[in-house]
Amino acid sequence: MGMNNVDSRKTLVLIPARMASTRLPGKPLADICGLPMIVQVALRAREADVGRIIVAVDDARTFDAVSAVGFEVVMTRVDHQSGSDRIHEALTKADPQGRIETVINVQGDLPTIEPETIRAALRPLEEPAVDIATLTVEITDEEEKTNPNVVKVVGSPLSESRLRALYFTRATAPYGKGPLYHHIGLYAYRRKALERFVALSPSTLEKRESLEQLRALEAGMRIDVEIVKSIPLGVDTPADLEKARQILGRKAS
């Protein structure tokens, strides 16, 4: 691996699959080009080639569908408050000895994500002072600038392609002239950072903004953000699902 201090043998890609989706019931098992969506995500992670892959499920049907194609799968509790709690449970089940040092959390509804985008999430961890790494893309669509569902990263530029996160918000920020950045919720954690994070209580700003990552910033943890070119398609609705089928159908043909 070219990464000077991120060792693929000590890296785990965890893909959480939750059955209870309000807008798209049974979402992880939705068929995309002959495979369940969750399997398509695991295949993108395999193409990224950054480490061992585990799908964290909360339902026997997902468990069977994933193990049927040969991916490693871990059953987690249904009642987790947050995605990071599910990731942490899966990590402790998959690696009780504590060999894994880096955990990448790839959401289970990103079936068309570019493998390069997954790899990009590891880059900020080359800096030893960084606890958690995540991704962002510059906003080009005016409507997104004021849409509270589009989470903005406010950060100090470190280079052309990286920010050090100062804040995450649903508001339009920062004020004034210059780019705005849309946060992509894909994270790479140092194991110690993830363990510390899940042990903390939800923070004031986390609850106010409904953004889990603010808990880490409020606790003084460092989050650096890699700027990538495009937002991966998150499948939340039947229309998104159709779009994903078209994208992967084109790649296969």
C-alpha positions as CSV (number, residue, x, y, z in Angstrom):
1,M,0.0,0.0,0.0
2,G,1.2,3.5,-0.8
3,M,-0.3,4.9,2.4
4,N,2.7,5.4,4.7
5,N,0.8,4.6,7.9
6,V,-2.5,3.1,7.0
7,D,-1.9,-0.7,6.8
8,S,-4.6,-2.6,4.8
9,R,-4.0,-5.7,7.0
10,K,-5.1,-3.6,10.0
11,T,-8.0,-1.9,8.2
12,L,-11.6,-2.9,8.3
13,V,-14.3,-1.7,6.0
14,L,-17.6,-1.9,7.8
15,I,-20.9,-1.6,5.9
16,P,-24.0,-1.2,8.0
17,A,-27.3,-2.5,6.6
18,R,-30.4,-1.5,8.4
19,M,-33.7,-3.2,7.3
20,A,-35.9,-0.5,8.8
21,S,-35.9,2.2,6.2
22,T,-39.0,4.4,6.2
23,R,-38.9,5.5,2.5
24,L,-37.7,2.2,1.0
25,P,-38.7,-0.8,3.1
26,G,-36.3,-3.8,2.9
27,K,-33.8,-1.4,1.3
28,P,-30.6,-3.5,1.7
29,L,-32.2,-6.3,-0.3
30,A,-33.5,-4.1,-3.1
31,D,-32.4,-5.7,-6.4
32,I,-29.8,-3.9,-8.5
33,C,-28.7,-5.7,-11.6
34,G,-29.4,-9.1,-10.1
35,L,-27.8,-8.5,-6.7
36,P,-29.1,-7.0,-3.4
37,M,-28.0,-3.4,-2.9
38,I,-26.0,-4.3,0.1
39,V,-23.9,-6.8,-1.9
40,Q,-23.3,-4.1,-4.6
41,V,-21.9,-1.8,-1.9
42,A,-19.6,-4.7,-0.6
43,L,-18.4,-5.2,-4.2
44,R,-17.5,-1.5,-4.5
45,A,-15.5,-1.9,-1.2
46,R,-13.8,-4.9,-2.6
47,E,-12.8,-2.9,-5.7
48,A,-11.4,-0.2,-3.4
49,D,-9.0,-2.8,-2.0
50,V,-8.3,-1.1,1.3
51,G,-8.8,-4.0,3.8
52,R,-11.0,-6.7,5.2
53,I,-14.7,-6.1,4.5
54,I,-17.6,-6.9,6.9
55,V,-21.3,-6.2,6.5
56,A,-23.0,-5.4,9.8
57,V,-26.7,-6.5,9.6
58,D,-29.6,-6.4,12.0
59,D,-31.9,-9.0,10.2
60,A,-31.6,-12.7,9.3
61,R,-32.6,-12.1,5.7
62,T,-29.8,-9.6,5.1
63,F,-27.4,-11.9,6.9
64,D,-28.3,-14.8,4.6
65,A,-28.2,-12.7,1.4
66,V,-24.7,-11.4,2.2
67,S,-23.2,-14.7,3.4
68,A,-24.6,-16.4,0.3
69,V,-22.3,-14.5,-1.9
70,G,-19.3,-15.1,0.4
71,F,-18.9,-11.8,2.2
72,E,-18.2,-11.7,5.9
73,V,-21.2,-10.7,7.9
74,V,-21.9,-9.9,11.5
75,M,-25.3,-9.7,13.2
76,T,-25.7,-6.6,15.3
77,R,-28.5,-5.4,17.7
78,V,-31.6,-3.8,16.2
79,D,-31.8,-1.1,18.9
80,H,-28.6,1.0,18.2
81,Q,-29.1,4.7,18.7
82,S,-26.6,5.6,16.0
83,G,-24.6,4.2,13.1
84,S,-21.3,4.5,15.0
85,D,-22.7,2.3,17.8
86,R,-23.5,-0.4,15.3
87,I,-20.0,0.0,13.7
88,H,-18.4,-0.3,17.1
89,E,-20.4,-3.4,18.0
90,A,-19.5,-5.1,14.7
91,L,-15.8,-4.1,15.2
92,T,-15.7,-5.7,18.7
93,K,-17.4,-8.9,17.4
94,A,-15.1,-9.2,14.3
95,D,-11.9,-8.3,16.0
96,P,-12.0,-9.1,19.7
97,Q,-8.2,-9.2,19.9
98,G,-7.9,-5.5,18.9
99,R,-5.7,-6.1,15.8
100,I,-7.6,-3.6,13.6
101,E,-6.3,0.0,13.8
102,T,-8.5,1.7,11.2
103,V,-12.2,1.4,10.5
104,I,-13.9,2.8,7.4
105,N,-17.6,3.1,7.6
106,V,-19.3,2.9,4.2
107,Q,-23.0,3.4,4.3
108,G,-25.0,0.5,3.0
109,D,-27.0,2.6,0.5
110,L,-24.2,3.7,-1.8
111,P,-24.2,1.0,-4.5
112,T,-22.6,3.1,-7.2
113,I,-19.8,4.6,-5.0
114,E,-16.5,4.9,-6.8
115,P,-13.8,2.7,-5.2
116,E,-11.5,5.8,-5.4
117,T,-14.0,7.7,-3.2
118,I,-13.6,5.0,-0.5
119,R,-9.8,5.2,-0.8
120,A,-9.9,9.0,-0.5
121,A,-11.4,8.7,3.0
122,L,-8.2,7.2,4.3
123,R,-5.9,9.9,3.0
124,P,-6.3,12.4,5.9
125,L,-5.2,9.6,8.4
126,E,-1.7,9.9,6.9
127,E,-1.4,12.8,9.3
128,P,-1.0,11.3,12.8
129,A,-2.8,14.1,14.6
130,V,-6.1,13.3,12.8
131,D,-8.6,11.2,14.7
132,I,-11.4,10.8,12.1
133,A,-11.4,11.4,8.4
134,T,-14.4,12.1,6.2
135,L,-15.3,13.5,2.7
136,T,-16.9,16.5,1.1
137,V,-17.6,17.9,-2.3
138,E,-17.9,21.6,-3.3
139,I,-21.5,22.7,-3.7
140,T,-22.4,23.8,-7.3
141,D,-26.2,23.7,-7.1
142,E,-27.6,26.9,-5.6
143,E,-30.6,25.2,-4.0
144,E,-28.2,23.0,-1.9
145,K,-26.7,26.0,-0.3
146,T,-29.8,26.7,1.7
147,N,-31.2,23.2,2.0
148,P,-31.0,22.0,5.6
149,N,-30.8,18.3,4.5
150,V,-27.5,19.2,2.8
151,V,-25.0,19.2,5.7
152,K,-22.2,21.8,5.2
153,V,-18.6,21.4,6.3
154,V,-17.0,24.5,7.7
155,G,-13.2,24.0,7.6
156,S,-9.8,25.5,7.4
157,P,-8.1,24.7,4.1
158,L,-5.0,22.6,4.6
159,S,-4.3,22.0,0.8
160,E,-6.2,22.0,-2.5
161,S,-7.9,18.8,-1.5
162,R,-8.2,18.9,2.3
163,L,-9.9,20.8,5.1
164,R,-9.6,20.6,8.8
165,A,-13.2,20.6,10.1
166,L,-14.1,23.4,12.5
167,Y,-17.9,22.7,12.3
168,F,-20.7,20.9,10.5
169,T,-24.0,22.5,10.1
170,R,-27.4,22.4,8.4
171,A,-27.3,26.2,8.1
172,T,-25.7,28.0,5.2
173,A,-22.1,28.5,6.3
174,P,-19.6,30.0,6.3
175,Y,-20.9,33.5,5.5
176,G,-19.4,35.6,2.7
177,K,-17.8,34.9,-0.6
178,G,-16.2,31.5,-1.3
179,P,-17.0,27.9,-1.7
180,L,-19.5,25.9,0.4
181,Y,-19.0,22.2,1.0
182,H,-21.5,19.4,1.1
183,H,-20.5,16.8,3.7
184,I,-20.5,13.1,2.5
185,G,-21.2,10.8,5.5
186,L,-18.4,8.3,4.9
187,Y,-15.9,8.1,7.7
188,A,-12.5,6.5,8.5
189,Y,-11.8,6.3,12.2
190,R,-8.7,5.4,14.1
191,R,-9.9,2.6,16.3
192,K,-9.1,4.5,19.5
193,A,-11.0,7.5,18.2
194,L,-14.1,5.3,17.5
195,E,-13.9,3.7,20.9
196,R,-13.6,7.2,22.6
197,F,-16.4,8.6,20.5
198,V,-19.0,5.9,21.3
199,A,-18.2,6.2,25.0
200,L,-19.1,9.9,25.0
201,S,-22.6,11.1,25.6
202,P,-24.4,12.9,22.8
203,S,-23.3,16.6,22.9
204,T,-25.2,19.8,23.0
205,L,-24.6,20.8,19.4
206,E,-25.0,17.2,18.2
207,K,-28.5,17.2,19.5
208,R,-29.3,20.7,18.3
209,E,-28.1,20.1,14.7
210,S,-28.9,16.4,14.7
211,L,-25.3,15.7,13.5
212,E,-23.4,13.0,15.3
213,Q,-20.0,14.1,14.2
214,L,-20.3,17.3,16.3
215,R,-19.9,15.1,19.4
216,A,-16.3,14.4,18.3
217,L,-15.5,18.1,17.6
218,E,-17.1,19.2,20.9
219,A,-14.8,16.7,22.6
220,G,-11.8,18.2,21.0
221,M,-11.2,15.4,18.5
222,R,-9.7,16.3,15.1
223,I,-11.7,15.6,11.9
224,D,-10.0,16.2,8.5
225,V,-12.0,16.2,5.3
226,E,-10.8,15.1,1.9
227,I,-12.4,17.0,-1.0
228,V,-13.6,14.7,-3.7
229,K,-15.2,15.4,-7.1
230,S,-18.7,13.9,-6.9
231,I,-21.3,12.9,-4.4
232,P,-22.0,9.2,-4.3
233,L,-25.7,8.4,-5.0
234,G,-27.4,7.6,-1.8
235,V,-30.4,5.3,-2.4
236,D,-33.4,6.5,-0.3
237,T,-36.3,6.4,-2.7
238,P,-37.7,4.3,-5.5
239,A,-36.4,6.9,-8.0
240,D,-32.9,6.7,-6.6
241,L,-33.0,2.9,-6.9
242,E,-34.0,3.2,-10.6
243,K,-31.0,5.6,-11.1
244,A,-28.6,3.2,-9.4
245,R,-29.9,0.4,-11.7
246,Q,-29.2,2.5,-14.7
247,I,-25.7,3.5,-13.6
248,L,-24.6,-0.1,-12.8
249,G,-26.4,-1.5,-15.8
250,R,-24.3,0.8,-18.0
251,K,-21.1,-0.3,-16.4
252,A,-22.0,-4.0,-16.8
253,S,-22.8,-3.7,-20.5
